[in-house]
Structures are given as C-alpha cells and as structure tokens.
C-alpha cells in the first residue's frame, strides 16, 4: 500500500494571474509619474510591504523605503489595484492574510527624439565632349530630403 504524499505547503500562496511578467506589465501600465517628481527629476525604487486577504485583494500597503516627491503614494495606489488568485483548500474554509513585499521602480521617461530633417542638394554640371552628345538642358539639379 502506498500512502498519499502530503503537500509540504499546507497553505498555498496567492499568485498573480499571468505570473511575475504580467504583474510588472500591469504596474508599468497603471503607474503615473507624479508631477512633483518629474519637476525635481527624482528617480528610484519604492519598497512596499502589502497584505492580501483571502479573496485576493490587497488590503493594506506600507512603504518600507521610499523616495518621496509623491512617488511613495503613487506606488501604494498602484499596489492596492492588484488582484491575486488565492488557491482554495478542498474542504477547508480558511481566511488567511498573506504578506508580501514589492519593489516599484520610478525611472524618468526618456525624452523623445525630435525628427530631424537634412537637406542635401546635388548639382552636377556636365561638360559636353565633342564625341558625346550634349546633356539635356533639363537643369541637372537634384534635391533630397532625408528624415531620421
């Protein structure tokens, strides 16, 4: 007779739907850089400790280390928007609160490069040789515009 192996983790941890990559993508899409931080050109990482209830909702978020200028408050706001999937235990009705930490990175947006236009003008003057026919008198001038 074989015994069933018991899972070494009795309580399963909540997971974000789509995994860590989807979590980072959600934060990047919903994070709004505070105006104060943009003016002061503040960059850095805010570390938060947050709690997830039995329904998968973030109920509490505290700043462990912050950078100020409104970034801490914005990191808390975005963290409270997160919704996790909490695996249910068969036959058990438990209301467990999970605690986790997250790092929210604030990087200044890179200035968009303005398209530059370069004008290049090429003018050729062809000398007519006696053995060759003369060049047509259409001007022989070219103008190019190149945009980057």
C-alpha positions as semicolon CSV with decimal commas, in nm:
position;residue;x (nm);y (nm);z (nm)
1;X;0,000;0,000;0,000
2;X;0,120;0,344;-0,087
3;X;0,038;0,645;0,118
4;X;-0,060;0,969;-0,043
5;X;0,215;1,222;-0,026
6;X;0,114;1,524;0,171
7;X;0,199;1,859;0,023
8;X;0,473;2,020;0,227
9;X;0,300;2,358;0,189
10;X;-0,038;2,323;0,354
11;X;-0,146;2,674;0,262
12;X;-0,088;2,778;-0,098
13;X;0,041;3,127;-0,168
14;X;-0,161;3,366;-0,382
15;X;-0,036;3,416;-0,737
16;X;-0,086;3,699;-0,982
17;X;-0,271;3,583;-1,297
18;X;-0,014;3,562;-1,574
19;X;0,284;3,546;-1,341
20;X;0,553;3,799;-1,249
21;X;0,585;3,932;-1,604
22;X;0,214;4,021;-1,613
23;X;0,248;4,183;-1,269
24;X;0,531;4,408;-1,390
25;X;0,335;4,491;-1,704
26;X;0,025;4,586;-1,500
27;X;0,230;4,816;-1,278
28;X;0,402;4,978;-1,577
29;X;0,065;5,045;-1,746
30;X;-0,103;5,192;-1,438
31;X;0,187;5,382;-1,282
32;X;0,163;5,758;-1,328
33;X;0,479;5,954;-1,262
34;X;0,398;6,227;-1,005
35;X;0,436;6,584;-1,135
36;X;0,645;6,682;-0,831
37;X;0,890;6,402;-0,904
38;X;0,912;6,499;-1,270
39;X;0,992;6,860;-1,180
40;X;1,253;6,752;-0,923
41;X;1,383;6,479;-1,161
42;X;1,352;6,213;-0,890
43;X;1,427;5,851;-0,979
44;X;1,447;5,548;-0,756
45;X;1,276;5,243;-0,614
46;X;0,994;5,233;-0,359
47;X;0,980;4,915;-0,148
48;X;0,635;4,826;-0,014
49;X;0,503;4,563;0,224
50;X;0,145;4,467;0,145
51;X;-0,125;4,231;0,270
52;X;-0,350;4,010;0,056
53;X;-0,680;3,890;0,203
54;X;-0,846;3,552;0,141
55;X;-1,025;3,694;-0,166
56;X;-0,700;3,802;-0,335
57;X;-0,740;4,176;-0,279
58;X;-0,462;4,396;-0,146
59;X;-0,600;4,537;0,178
60;X;-0,302;4,722;0,318
61;X;0,022;4,862;0,177
62;X;0,302;5,025;0,375
63;X;0,616;5,196;0,249
64;X;0,931;5,023;0,377
65;X;1,170;5,256;0,195
66;X;1,058;5,543;-0,022
67;X;1,192;5,825;-0,235
68;X;0,932;6,095;-0,165
69;X;0,802;6,363;-0,404
70;X;0,469;6,177;-0,439
71;X;0,626;5,852;-0,562
72;X;0,551;5,665;-0,237
73;X;0,181;5,749;-0,254
74;X;0,163;5,651;-0,622
75;X;0,331;5,316;-0,551
76;X;0,078;5,246;-0,273
77;X;-0,210;5,340;-0,505
78;X;-0,097;5,106;-0,782
79;X;-0,026;4,821;-0,539
80;X;-0,379;4,844;-0,399
81;X;-0,514;4,791;-0,753
82;X;-0,356;4,444;-0,773
83;X;-0,584;4,137;-0,767
84;X;-0,436;3,795;-0,691
85;X;-0,570;3,440;-0,728
86;X;-0,577;3,255;-0,396
87;X;-0,587;2,874;-0,432
88;X;-0,874;2,725;-0,233
89;X;-0,814;2,439;0,008
90;X;-1,051;2,150;-0,055
91;X;-1,296;2,111;0,233
92;X;-1,143;2,395;0,433
93;X;-1,281;2,741;0,488
94;X;-0,984;2,947;0,593
95;X;-0,943;3,319;0,596
96;X;-0,570;3,365;0,580
97;X;-0,399;3,700;0,526
98;X;-0,081;3,683;0,321
99;X;0,205;3,932;0,342
100;X;0,448;4,011;0,065
101;X;0,690;4,283;-0,048
102;X;0,720;4,450;-0,386
103;X;0,961;4,696;-0,545
104;X;0,813;4,969;-0,765
105;X;1,071;5,137;-0,987
106;X;1,041;5,500;-1,093
107;X;1,253;5,590;-1,395
108;X;1,229;5,926;-1,568
109;X;1,083;5,897;-1,918
110;X;1,343;5,933;-2,190
111;X;1,299;6,249;-2,396
112;X;1,160;6,168;-2,735
113;X;1,397;6,248;-3,017
114;X;1,267;6,515;-3,246
115;X;1,274;6,411;-3,610
116;X;1,549;6,598;-3,784
117;X;1,544;6,685;-4,149
118;X;1,861;6,706;-4,350
119;X;1,851;6,868;-4,688
120;X;2,109;6,761;-4,936
121;X;2,143;6,927;-5,270
122;X;2,348;6,783;-5,552
123;X;2,419;6,983;-5,859
124;X;2,613;6,847;-6,149
125;X;2,750;7,035;-6,440
126;X;2,836;6,818;-6,733
127;X;3,081;6,943;-6,995
128;X;2,995;6,834;-7,341
129;X;3,271;6,648;-7,515
130;X;3,289;6,662;-7,891
131;X;3,243;6,284;-7,934
132;X;2,946;6,252;-7,696
133;X;2,604;6,407;-7,735
134;X;2,535;6,709;-7,518
135;X;2,349;6,662;-7,189
136;X;1,983;6,755;-7,200
137;X;1,922;7,107;-7,081
138;X;1,682;6,998;-6,803
139;X;1,887;7,164;-6,530
140;X;2,075;6,860;-6,393
141;X;1,994;6,951;-6,028
142;X;1,863;6,712;-5,763
143;X;1,720;6,783;-5,420
144;X;1,684;6,523;-5,143
145;X;1,513;6,542;-4,804
146;X;1,609;6,274;-4,551
147;X;1,423;6,243;-4,219
148;X;1,555;6,050;-3,920
